[in-house]
Amino acid sequence: MKNISRIGRRYARALFSIAKGDLAKAKEYLAVLETLSELFDVADAGRVLRSPVMPTSLKKVLLDYGLEHAKADPMVHQSISGVIAAGRVAYIPDMYRALRELIFAQEGLVEAEITTAVELPKAEFDAIAKGLGTMIGKTVIATPQVDPTVLGGFAATVGNYRVDLSLKSKLDGLAQAAVQESYR
């Protein structure tokens, strides 16, 4: 999971406060930010939007297209215009992720990334996600990751927490303990 910049979080909190606690309105704003964030994944558009040397007018044209395509609320349109004017266009994907976190927090949900050595059957993956949810007292929306270096077990990142029950970390711990023991 990517870290979210403080600037992106600040803009997301501002949009969330504009929604005035109306989750439906906040989700509308989120849908618009998702559309704008997807522009960053389009090769040429993404290069233009991320580039500090590209003209602001070109970025505005691209984002106006996205806002029009998403049928953006005037408040979101105005907020994005402020982001453009401040030269902070590159933070729009962070705004999307931060606003999503705020909405999830209101709904008692949290995102997690669960890494295993092999792809797990859905039932096993869901059981791990449910166990993590029970542990932290929230419903976990989990994304699977496969990393063969885990060797076995799983490692999960939930917000700022990391739960590492992988075979690799156990073996690393045993190796470290053996090295420390040999120095005694």
MDTraj code that builds the backbone (N, CA, C; nanometers):
import mdtraj as md
import numpy as np

residues = "MET LYS ASN ILE SER ARG ILE GLY ARG ARG TYR ALA ARG ALA LEU PHE SER ILE ALA LYS GLY ASP LEU ALA LYS ALA LYS GLU TYR LEU ALA VAL LEU GLU THR LEU SER GLU LEU PHE ASP VAL ALA ASP ALA GLY ARG VAL LEU ARG SER PRO VAL MET PRO THR SER LEU LYS LYS VAL LEU LEU ASP TYR GLY LEU GLU HIS ALA LYS ALA ASP PRO MET VAL HIS GLN SER ILE SER GLY VAL ILE ALA ALA GLY ARG VAL ALA TYR ILE PRO ASP MET TYR ARG ALA LEU ARG GLU LEU ILE PHE ALA GLN GLU GLY LEU VAL GLU ALA GLU ILE THR THR ALA VAL GLU LEU PRO LYS ALA GLU PHE ASP ALA ILE ALA LYS GLY LEU GLY THR MET ILE GLY LYS THR VAL ILE ALA THR PRO GLN VAL ASP PRO THR VAL LEU GLY GLY PHE ALA ALA THR VAL GLY ASN TYR ARG VAL ASP LEU SER LEU LYS SER LYS LEU ASP GLY LEU ALA GLN ALA ALA VAL GLN GLU SER TYR ARG".split()
xyz = np.array([
    [0.0843, -0.1166, 0.0000],
    [0.0000, 0.0000, 0.0000],
    [0.0891, 0.1233, 0.0000],
    [0.0536, 0.2147, -0.0824],
    [0.1332, 0.3364, -0.0945],
    [0.1075, 0.4303, 0.0222],
    [0.2125, 0.5010, 0.0595],
    [0.1960, 0.6064, 0.1603],
    [0.1223, 0.7235, 0.0979],
    [0.0443, 0.7903, 0.1779],
    [-0.0315, 0.9061, 0.1314],
    [0.0344, 1.0315, 0.1867],
    [0.0590, 1.1268, 0.0996],
    [0.1251, 1.2504, 0.1414],
    [0.0355, 1.3324, 0.2351],
    [0.1003, 1.4146, 0.3165],
    [0.0248, 1.5039, 0.4058],
    [-0.0594, 1.6016, 0.3246],
    [-0.0053, 1.6472, 0.2131],
    [-0.0787, 1.7424, 0.1293],
    [-0.2054, 1.6770, 0.0749],
    [-0.1930, 1.5535, 0.0258],
    [-0.3100, 1.4812, -0.0241],
    [-0.4139, 1.4614, 0.0847],
    [-0.3671, 1.4296, 0.2054],
    [-0.4591, 1.4113, 0.3191],
    [-0.5312, 1.5423, 0.3526],
    [-0.4566, 1.6528, 0.3481],
    [-0.5159, 1.7828, 0.3806],
    [-0.6285, 1.8172, 0.2824],
    [-0.6011, 1.8002, 0.1534],
    [-0.7037, 1.8293, 0.0535],
    [-0.8235, 1.7343, 0.0680],
    [-0.7964, 1.6080, 0.0997],
    [-0.9061, 1.5121, 0.1176],
    [-0.9927, 1.5496, 0.2378],
    [-0.9288, 1.5905, 0.3471],
    [-1.0062, 1.6329, 0.4654],
    [-1.0932, 1.7541, 0.4323],
    [-1.0388, 1.8433, 0.3498],
    [-1.1172, 1.9614, 0.3097],
    [-1.2404, 1.9182, 0.2308],
    [-1.2222, 1.8271, 0.1350],
    [-1.3375, 1.7782, 0.0573],
    [-1.4368, 1.7055, 0.1466],
    [-1.3845, 1.6268, 0.2403],
    [-1.4714, 1.5529, 0.3316],
    [-1.5527, 1.6494, 0.4165],
    [-1.4907, 1.7579, 0.4596],
    [-1.5636, 1.8556, 0.5415],
    [-1.6664, 1.9313, 0.4580],
    [-1.6390, 1.9498, 0.3296],
    [-1.7370, 2.0136, 0.2410],
    [-1.8631, 1.9279, 0.2315],
    [-1.8450, 1.7957, 0.2384],
    [-1.9599, 1.7044, 0.2338],
    [-2.0441, 1.7120, 0.3610],
    [-1.9914, 1.7717, 0.4664],
    [-2.0626, 1.7941, 0.5932],
    [-2.1240, 1.6674, 0.6526],
    [-2.0444, 1.5602, 0.6553],
    [-2.0904, 1.4366, 0.7167],
    [-2.1844, 1.3538, 0.6320],
    [-2.2179, 1.3996, 0.5132],
    [-2.3053, 1.3250, 0.4230],
    [-2.2198, 1.2249, 0.3456],
    [-2.2252, 1.0973, 0.3879],
    [-2.1417, 0.9950, 0.3240],
    [-2.1755, 0.9766, 0.1772],
    [-2.3007, 0.9915, 0.1405],
    [-2.3384, 0.9777, -0.0002],
    [-2.2697, 1.0859, -0.0835],
    [-2.2672, 1.2077, -0.0318],
    [-2.2011, 1.3188, -0.1015],
    [-2.0501, 1.2936, -0.1073],
    [-1.9921, 1.2478, 0.0038],
    [-1.8485, 1.2183, 0.0082],
    [-1.8132, 1.1093, -0.0933],
    [-1.9027, 1.0111, -0.1083],
    [-1.8775, 0.9040, -0.2059],
    [-1.8870, 0.9559, -0.3491],
    [-1.9737, 1.0544, -0.3720],
    [-1.9788, 1.1193, -0.5043],
    [-1.8453, 1.1869, -0.5328],
    [-1.7928, 1.2583, -0.4330],
    [-1.6638, 1.3256, -0.4477],
    [-1.5543, 1.2222, -0.4741],
    [-1.5636, 1.1104, -0.4042],
    [-1.4653, 1.0032, -0.4210],
    [-1.4675, 0.9488, -0.5637],
    [-1.5871, 0.9317, -0.6189],
    [-1.5998, 0.8809, -0.7558],
    [-1.5343, 0.9767, -0.8559],
    [-1.5492, 1.1053, -0.8313],
    [-1.4866, 1.2051, -0.9192],
    [-1.3341, 1.1958, -0.9072],
    [-1.2849, 1.1875, -0.7837],
    [-1.1401, 1.1772, -0.7640],
    [-1.0847, 1.0480, -0.8237],
    [-1.1645, 0.9418, -0.8195],
    [-1.1214, 0.8160, -0.8812],
    [-1.1049, 0.8343, -1.0319],
    [-1.2003, 0.9020, -1.0948],
    [-1.1916, 0.9288, -1.2385],
    [-1.0673, 1.0108, -1.2695],
    [-1.0416, 1.1136, -1.1895],
    [-0.9237, 1.1970, -1.2110],
    [-0.7954, 1.1182, -1.1870],
    [-0.7951, 1.0317, -1.0871],
    [-0.6772, 0.9498, -1.0576],
    [-0.6473, 0.8532, -1.1714],
    [-0.7527, 0.8046, -1.2357],
    [-0.7330, 0.7125, -1.3484],
    [-0.6615, 0.7816, -1.4640],
    [-0.6758, 0.9128, -1.4758],
    [-0.6035, 0.9861, -1.5802],
    [-0.4523, 0.9731, -1.5616],
    [-0.4082, 0.9578, -1.4369],
    [-0.2657, 0.9426, -1.4092],
    [-0.2122, 0.8087, -1.4589],
    [-0.3022, 0.7118, -1.4796],
    [-0.2620, 0.5806, -1.5283],
    [-0.2557, 0.5733, -1.6801],
    [-0.3101, 0.6732, -1.7487],
    [-0.3021, 0.6795, -1.8944],
    [-0.1641, 0.7354, -1.9270],
    [-0.0880, 0.6644, -2.0094],
    [0.0540, 0.6952, -2.0328],
    [0.0826, 0.8438, -2.0537],
    [0.0326, 0.9018, -2.1616],
    [0.0654, 1.0410, -2.1928],
    [0.0034, 1.1388, -2.0935],
    [-0.1200, 1.1155, -2.0571],
    [-0.1862, 1.2052, -1.9614],
    [-0.1148, 1.2027, -1.8266],
    [-0.0762, 1.0845, -1.7827],
    [-0.0055, 1.0721, -1.6549],
    [0.1261, 1.1468, -1.6544],
    [0.1998, 1.1382, -1.7651],
    [0.3278, 1.2111, -1.7740],
    [0.3049, 1.3618, -1.7662],
    [0.2011, 1.4091, -1.8328],
    [0.1705, 1.5525, -1.8312],
    [0.1302, 1.5960, -1.6901],
    [0.0411, 1.5206, -1.6262],
    [-0.0109, 1.5591, -1.4955],
    [0.0953, 1.5541, -1.3853],
    [0.1895, 1.4608, -1.3969],
    [0.2946, 1.4487, -1.2948],
    [0.4105, 1.5461, -1.3167],
    [0.4265, 1.5914, -1.4385],
    [0.5431, 1.6726, -1.4732],
    [0.5371, 1.8129, -1.4121],
    [0.6453, 1.8538, -1.3461],
    [0.6484, 1.9897, -1.2911],
    [0.6743, 2.0957, -1.3989],
    [0.7159, 2.0541, -1.5183],
    [0.7484, 2.1522, -1.6223],
    [0.6382, 2.1692, -1.7267],
    [0.5405, 2.0816, -1.7254],
    [0.4307, 2.0957, -1.8215],
    [0.3442, 2.2152, -1.7818],
    [0.2909, 2.2862, -1.8809],
    [0.2103, 2.4045, -1.8498],
    [0.0827, 2.3691, -1.7725],
    [0.0504, 2.4538, -1.6776],
    [-0.0700, 2.4368, -1.5961],
    [-0.1945, 2.4352, -1.6839],
    [-0.1925, 2.5127, -1.7920],
    [-0.3093, 2.5190, -1.8807],
    [-0.3389, 2.3820, -1.9426],
    [-0.2345, 2.3064, -1.9758],
    [-0.2542, 2.1728, -2.0330],
    [-0.3102, 2.0774, -1.9272],
    [-0.2590, 2.0861, -1.8063],
    [-0.3095, 2.0034, -1.6964],
    [-0.4561, 2.0360, -1.6692],
    [-0.4892, 2.1650, -1.6749],
    [-0.6274, 2.2081, -1.6519],
    [-0.7205, 2.1496, -1.7567],
    [-0.6771, 2.1487, -1.8826],
    [-0.7593, 2.0913, -1.9903],
    [-0.7858, 1.9438, -1.9636],
    [-0.6823, 1.8694, -1.9261],
    [-0.6983, 1.7263, -1.8973],
    [-0.7923, 1.7034, -1.7788],
    [-0.7717, 1.7790, -1.6720],
    [-0.8551, 1.7606, -1.5530],
    [-0.9978, 1.8084, -1.5751],
    [-1.0149, 1.9146, -1.6516],
    [-1.1510, 1.9594, -1.6855],
    [-1.2248, 1.8516, -1.7631],
    [-1.1525, 1.7836, -1.8517],
    [-1.2121, 1.6714, -1.9256],
    [-1.2578, 1.5639, -1.8266],
    [-1.1703, 1.5303, -1.7311],
    [-1.2051, 1.4296, -1.6305],
    [-1.3226, 1.4717, -1.5449],
    [-1.3256, 1.5980, -1.5050],
    [-1.4356, 1.6496, -1.4230],
    [-1.5672, 1.6457, -1.5000],
    [-1.5604, 1.6816, -1.6276],
    [-1.6795, 1.6793, -1.7120],
    [-1.7280, 1.5354, -1.7307],
    [-1.6335, 1.4459, -1.7559],
    [-1.6661, 1.3038, -1.7757],
    [-1.7297, 1.2439, -1.6495],
    [-1.6830, 1.2878, -1.5324],
    [-1.7349, 1.2355, -1.4052],
    [-1.8587, 1.3096, -1.3564],
    [-1.9014, 1.4122, -1.4316],
    [-2.0173, 1.4936, -1.3921],
    [-1.9980, 1.5465, -1.2501],
    [-1.8861, 1.6151, -1.2314],
    [-1.8460, 1.6618, -1.0985],
    [-1.9377, 1.7702, -1.0446],
    [-1.9621, 1.7628, -0.9170],
    [-2.0338, 1.8631, -0.8393],
    [-1.9543, 1.9943, -0.8479],
    [-2.0202, 2.1103, -0.8499],
    [-1.9474, 2.2377, -0.8565],
    [-1.8450, 2.2558, -0.7432],
    [-1.8725, 2.2016, -0.6258],
    [-1.7778, 2.2139, -0.5143],
    [-1.6482, 2.1376, -0.5437],
    [-1.6601, 2.0202, -0.6031],
    [-1.5412, 1.9425, -0.6377],
    [-1.4658, 2.0143, -0.7486],
    [-1.5407, 2.0650, -0.8458],
    [-1.4793, 2.1375, -0.9564],
    [-1.3979, 2.2556, -0.9020],
    [-1.4567, 2.3276, -0.8093],
    [-1.3899, 2.4425, -0.7484],
    [-1.2671, 2.3984, -0.6678],
    [-1.2791, 2.2889, -0.5961],
    [-1.1668, 2.2384, -0.5175],
    [-1.0509, 2.1972, -0.6079],
    [-1.0817, 2.1284, -0.7167],
    [-0.9767, 2.0852, -0.8093],
    [-0.9138, 2.2066, -0.8772],
    [-0.9925, 2.3085, -0.9038],
    [-0.9363, 2.4321, -0.9599],
    [-0.8358, 2.4929, -0.8623],
    [-0.8653, 2.4840, -0.7347],
    [-0.7723, 2.5324, -0.6322],
    [-0.6445, 2.4497, -0.6283],
    [-0.6584, 2.3199, -0.6451],
    [-0.5421, 2.2305, -0.6490],
    [-0.4547, 2.2652, -0.7688],
    [-0.5184, 2.2892, -0.8828],
    [-0.4450, 2.3253, -1.0044],
    [-0.3723, 2.4583, -0.9833],
    [-0.4426, 2.5568, -0.9310],
    [-0.3839, 2.6895, -0.9091],
    [-0.2662, 2.6840, -0.8123],
    [-0.2724, 2.5932, -0.7159],
    [-0.1645, 2.5805, -0.6170],
    [-0.0470, 2.4992, -0.6709],
    [-0.0619, 2.4454, -0.7920],
    [0.0461, 2.3645, -0.8498],
    [0.0605, 2.2288, -0.7842],
    [-0.0510, 2.1747, -0.7358],
    [-0.0475, 2.0485, -0.6606],
    [-0.1223, 1.9353, -0.7323],
    [-0.1259, 1.9404, -0.8638],
    [-0.1993, 1.8409, -0.9426],
    [-0.1503, 1.6993, -0.9144],
    [-0.0213, 1.6814, -0.8944],
    [0.0354, 1.5480, -0.8730],
    [-0.0182, 1.4806, -0.7463],
    [-0.0841, 1.5565, -0.6588],
    [-0.1365, 1.5011, -0.5337],
    [-0.2793, 1.4470, -0.5461],
    [-0.3386, 1.4570, -0.6635],
    [-0.4770, 1.4101, -0.6803],
    [-0.4923, 1.2614, -0.6480],
    [-0.4030, 1.1716, -0.6927],
    [-0.4179, 1.0310, -0.6512],
    [-0.4108, 1.0132, -0.4988],
    [-0.3263, 1.0920, -0.4323],
    [-0.3208, 1.0868, -0.2858],
    [-0.4517, 1.1354, -0.2245],
    [-0.5104, 1.2381, -0.2842],
    [-0.6393, 1.2881, -0.2355],
    [-0.7439, 1.1768, -0.2435],
    [-0.7426, 1.1042, -0.3551],
    [-0.8379, 0.9943, -0.3735],
    [-0.8201, 0.8895, -0.2635],
    [-0.6959, 0.8440, -0.2430],
    [-0.6717, 0.7399, -0.1427],
    [-0.7054, 0.7889, -0.0016],
    [-0.6727, 0.9155, 0.0283],
    [-0.7005, 0.9706, 0.1615],
    [-0.8510, 0.9857, 0.1851],
    [-0.9242, 1.0321, 0.0837],
    [-1.0693, 1.0455, 0.0987],
    [-1.1336, 0.9081, 0.1151],
    [-1.0810, 0.8113, 0.0430],
    [-1.1319, 0.6740, 0.0570],
    [-1.1096, 0.6245, 0.1998],
    [-0.9928, 0.6524, 0.2559],
    [-0.9653, 0.6145, 0.3953],
    [-1.0638, 0.6808, 0.4916],
    [-1.0908, 0.8095, 0.4704],
    [-1.1838, 0.8819, 0.5584],
    [-1.3235, 0.8213, 0.5529],
    [-1.3672, 0.7876, 0.4324],
    [-1.4998, 0.7275, 0.4159],
    [-1.5022, 0.5895, 0.4811],
    [-1.3964, 0.5114, 0.4577],
    [-1.3884, 0.3786, 0.5194],
    [-1.3925, 0.3891, 0.6716],
    [-1.3202, 0.4868, 0.7261],
    [-1.3183, 0.5035, 0.8720],
    [-1.4584, 0.5319, 0.9251],
    [-1.5358, 0.6132, 0.8527],
    [-1.6734, 0.6430, 0.8938],
    [-1.7612, 0.5182, 0.8893],
    [-1.7287, 0.4282, 0.7969],
    [-1.8094, 0.3066, 0.7810],
    [-1.7552, 0.1891, 0.8619],
    [-1.6457, 0.2099, 0.9370],
    [-1.5871, 0.1017, 1.0156],
    [-1.5108, 0.0018, 0.9313],
    [-1.4598, 0.0453, 0.8186],
    [-1.3837, -0.0412, 0.7289],
    [-1.2369, 0.0012, 0.7306],
    [-1.1498, -0.0913, 0.6956],
    [-1.0084, -0.0600, 0.6833],
    [-0.9499, -0.1455, 0.5702],
    [-0.8571, -0.0864, 0.4964],
    [-0.7920, -0.1592, 0.3874],
    [-0.6731, -0.2369, 0.4409],
    [-0.6488, -0.3524, 0.3816],
    [-0.5338, -0.4347, 0.4192],
    [-0.4750, -0.4975, 0.2939],
    [-0.3474, -0.5266, 0.3026],
    [-0.2788, -0.5978, 0.1964],
    [-0.2242, -0.7251, 0.2598],
    [-0.2653, -0.8395, 0.2078],
    [-0.2221, -0.9664, 0.2638],
    [-0.1314, -1.0340, 0.1621],
    [-0.0071, -1.0605, 0.2051],
    [0.0929, -1.1200, 0.1169],
    [0.1167, -1.2643, 0.1568],
    [0.1049, -1.3523, 0.0576],
    [0.1295, -1.4949, 0.0783],
    [0.2275, -1.5443, -0.0278],
    [0.2832, -1.6639, -0.0059],
    [0.3803, -1.7203, -0.1002],
    [0.3126, -1.7669, -0.2287],
    [0.1907, -1.8136, -0.2162],
    [0.1132, -1.8595, -0.3320],
    [-0.0264, -1.8006, -0.3226],
    [-0.0964, -1.8014, -0.4332],
    [-0.2342, -1.7518, -0.4312],
    [-0.3202, -1.8475, -0.3495],
    [-0.3941, -1.7912, -0.2557],
    [-0.4788, -1.8723, -0.1672],
    [-0.6186, -1.8883, -0.2246],
    [-0.6849, -1.9991, -0.1906],
    [-0.8267, -2.0102, -0.2250],
    [-0.9037, -1.8994, -0.1533],
    [-1.0114, -1.8554, -0.2138],
    [-1.0889, -1.7434, -0.1609],
    [-1.1305, -1.7656, -0.0152],
    [-1.1727, -1.8852, 0.0185],
    [-1.2183, -1.9127, 0.1557],
    [-1.1056, -1.8909, 0.2570],
    [-0.9848, -1.9351, 0.2253],
    [-0.8718, -1.9175, 0.3166],
    [-0.8343, -1.7702, 0.3278],
    [-0.8324, -1.7017, 0.2137],
    [-0.7987, -1.5592, 0.2131],
    [-0.9009, -1.4813, 0.2957],
    [-1.0287, -1.5102, 0.2766],
    [-1.1346, -1.4425, 0.3509],
    [-1.1242, -1.4701, 0.5012],
    [-1.0830, -1.5934, 0.5369],
    [-1.0672, -1.6276, 0.6788],
    [-0.9558, -1.5442, 0.7423],
    [-0.8459, -1.5242, 0.6695],
    [-0.7370, -1.4405, 0.7214],
    [-0.7861, -1.2975, 0.7384],
    [-0.8556, -1.2450, 0.6378],
    [-0.9076, -1.1082, 0.6444],
    [-1.0044, -1.0927, 0.7615],
    [-1.0894, -1.1919, 0.7810],
    [-1.1851, -1.1857, 0.8914],
    [-1.1135, -1.1892, 1.0261],
    [-1.0109, -1.2715, 1.0378],
    [-0.9319, -1.2784, 1.1609],
    [-0.8634, -1.1463, 1.1910],
    [-0.8083, -1.0835, 1.0875],
    [-0.7468, -0.9515, 1.1058],
    [-0.8515, -0.8501, 1.1514],
    [-0.9701, -0.8579, 1.0917],
    [-1.0787, -0.7675, 1.1286],
    [-1.1195, -0.7844, 1.2735],
    [-1.1270, -0.9076, 1.3175],
    [-1.1608, -0.9360, 1.4565],
    [-1.0537, -0.8795, 1.5494],
    [-0.9286, -0.8947, 1.5078],
    [-0.8162, -0.8489, 1.5884],
    [-0.8185, -0.6964, 1.6080],
    [-0.8562, -0.6227, 1.5036],
    [-0.8540, -0.4759, 1.5142],
    [-0.9919, -0.4146, 1.5355],
    [-1.0962, -0.4957, 1.5299],
    [-1.2305, -0.4464, 1.5575],
    [-1.2945, -0.3704, 1.4425],
    [-1.2527, -0.4002, 1.3203],
    [-1.3111, -0.3369, 1.2022],
    [-1.3278, -0.4403, 1.0934],
    [-1.4074, -0.4062, 0.9942],
    [-1.4212, -0.4933, 0.8777],
    [-1.3052, -0.4645, 0.7838],
    [-1.2348, -0.5688, 0.7420],
    [-1.1160, -0.5538, 0.6586],
    [-1.1518, -0.5760, 0.5115],
    [-1.1129, -0.4797, 0.4287],
    [-1.1225, -0.4925, 0.2829],
    [-0.9808, -0.5271, 0.2387],
    [-0.9581, -0.6534, 0.2043],
    [-0.8223, -0.7015, 0.1796],
    [-0.7909, -0.7160, 0.0314],
    [-0.6653, -0.6869, -0.0002],
    [-0.6123, -0.7049, -0.1344],
    [-0.5042, -0.8118, -0.1263],
    [-0.5125, -0.9150, -0.2111],
    [-0.4093, -1.0192, -0.2060],
    [-0.2830, -0.9779, -0.2820],
    [-0.1703, -1.0181, -0.2299],
    [-0.0410, -1.0021, -0.2964],
    [0.0297, -1.1369, -0.2888],
    [0.1018, -1.1720, -0.3937],
    [0.1775, -1.2967, -0.3936],
    [0.3249, -1.2612, -0.4011],
    [0.4017, -1.3146, -0.3062],
    [0.5462, -1.2951, -0.3017],
    [0.6089, -1.4273, -0.2572],
    [0.6698, -1.5005, -0.3502],
    [0.7272, -1.6314, -0.3162],
    [0.8321, -1.6270, -0.2053],
    [0.8950, -1.5113, -0.1817],
    [0.9973, -1.5036, -0.0764],
    [0.9376, -1.5151, 0.0638],
    [0.8052, -1.5051, 0.0758],
    [0.7390, -1.5222, 0.2055],
    [0.7552, -1.6665, 0.2539],
    [0.7669, -1.7608, 0.1595],
    [0.7872, -1.9035, 0.1825],
    [0.6643, -1.9764, 0.2363],
    [0.5932, -1.9204, 0.3306],
    [0.4738, -1.9821, 0.3879],
    [0.4113, -1.8841, 0.4856],
    [0.2923, -1.9142, 0.5321],
    [0.2232, -1.8224, 0.6218],
    [0.1790, -1.6987, 0.5457],
    [0.1724, -1.5858, 0.6162],
    [0.1329, -1.4613, 0.5496],
    [0.1895, -1.3415, 0.6257],
    [0.1929, -1.2309, 0.5555],
    [0.2265, -1.1016, 0.6155],
    [0.1152, -1.0070, 0.5737],
    [0.0670, -0.9274, 0.6651],
    [-0.0430, -0.8360, 0.6344],
    [-0.0092, -0.6953, 0.6811],
    [-0.0467, -0.5983, 0.5991],
    [-0.0334, -0.4583, 0.6352],
    [-0.1741, -0.4021, 0.6457],
    [-0.2092, -0.3539, 0.7643],
    [-0.3408, -0.2967, 0.7895],
    [-0.3178, -0.1570, 0.8445],
    [-0.3414, -0.0565, 0.7615],
    [-0.3140, 0.0802, 0.8043],
    [-0.1668, 0.0946, 0.8377],
    [-0.1369, 0.1350, 0.9611],
    [0.0017, 0.1501, 1.0054],
    [0.0553, 0.0249, 1.0734],
    [-0.0239, -0.0793, 1.0792],
    [0.0159, -0.2019, 1.1474],
    [0.0644, -0.3061, 1.0482],
    [0.1597, -0.3875, 1.0935],
    [0.2088, -0.4984, 1.0118],
    [0.2041, -0.6236, 1.0978],
    [0.1379, -0.7257, 1.0474],
    [0.1312, -0.8553, 1.1134],
    [0.2103, -0.9501, 1.0240],
    [0.3209, -1.0030, 1.0762],
    [0.4069, -1.0887, 0.9952],
    [0.4130, -1.2280, 1.0566],
    [0.3356, -1.3180, 1.0012],
    [0.3343, -1.4567, 1.0441],
    [0.3888, -1.5450, 0.9318],
    [0.4868, -1.4912, 0.8606],
    [0.5434, -1.5645, 0.7476],
    [0.6561, -1.6557, 0.7941],
    [0.6785, -1.7609, 0.7184],
    [0.7871, -1.8547, 0.7463],
    [0.9217, -1.7836, 0.7307],
    [0.9297, -1.6935, 0.6353],
    [1.0542, -1.6189, 0.6136],
    [1.0941, -1.5404, 0.7377],
    [1.0008, -1.4701, 0.7990],
    [1.0346, -1.3912, 0.9182],
    [1.0715, -1.4827, 1.0347],
    [1.0077, -1.5981, 1.0445],
    [1.0419, -1.6936, 1.1509],
    [1.1844, -1.7449, 1.1317],
    [1.2179, -1.7821, 1.0064],
    [1.3533, -1.8308, 0.9777],
    [1.4575, -1.7217, 0.9990],
    [1.4246, -1.5995, 0.9581],
    [1.5161, -1.4869, 0.9806],
    [1.5396, -1.4659, 1.1296],
    [1.4344, -1.4778, 1.2084],
    [1.4462, -1.4638, 1.3533],
    [1.5333, -1.5716, 1.4141],
    [1.5172, -1.6974, 1.3675],
    [1.6003, -1.8074, 1.4170],
    [1.7465, -1.7865, 1.3793],
    [1.7703, -1.7416, 1.2561],
    [1.9077, -1.7169, 1.2108],
    [1.9722, -1.6066, 1.2945],
    [1.8978, -1.5012, 1.3206],
    [1.9501, -1.3905, 1.4005],
    [1.9796, -1.4369, 1.5435],
    [1.8913, -1.5180, 1.5988],
    [1.9125, -1.5696, 1.7341],
    [2.0358, -1.6594, 1.7384],
    [2.0562, -1.7405, 1.6341],
    [2.1730, -1.8280, 1.6283],
    [2.3017, -1.7469, 1.6205],
    [2.3008, -1.6398, 1.5419],
    [2.4188, -1.5535, 1.5312],
    [2.4484, -1.4878, 1.6654],
    [2.3457, -1.4383, 1.7316],
    [2.3647, -1.3733, 1.8619],
    [2.4151, -1.4740, 1.9655],
    [2.3650, -1.5957, 1.9592],
    [2.4058, -1.6998, 2.0521],
    [2.5524, -1.7381, 2.0306],
    [2.5966, -1.7333, 1.9043],
    [2.7358, -1.7710, 1.8761],
    [2.8350, -1.6677, 1.9273],
    [2.7896, -1.5459, 1.9536],
    [2.8780, -1.4414, 2.0077],
    [2.8904, -1.4481, 2.1596],
    [2.8150, -1.5332, 2.2232],
    [2.8184, -1.5414, 2.3703],
    [2.9273, -1.6292, 2.4193],
])
top = md.Topology()
chain = top.add_chain()
for i, resn in enumerate(residues, 1):
    res = top.add_residue(resn, chain, resSeq=i)
    for name in ("N", "CA", "C"):
        top.add_atom(name, md.element.get_by_symbol(name[0]), res)
traj = md.Trajectory(xyz[None], top)
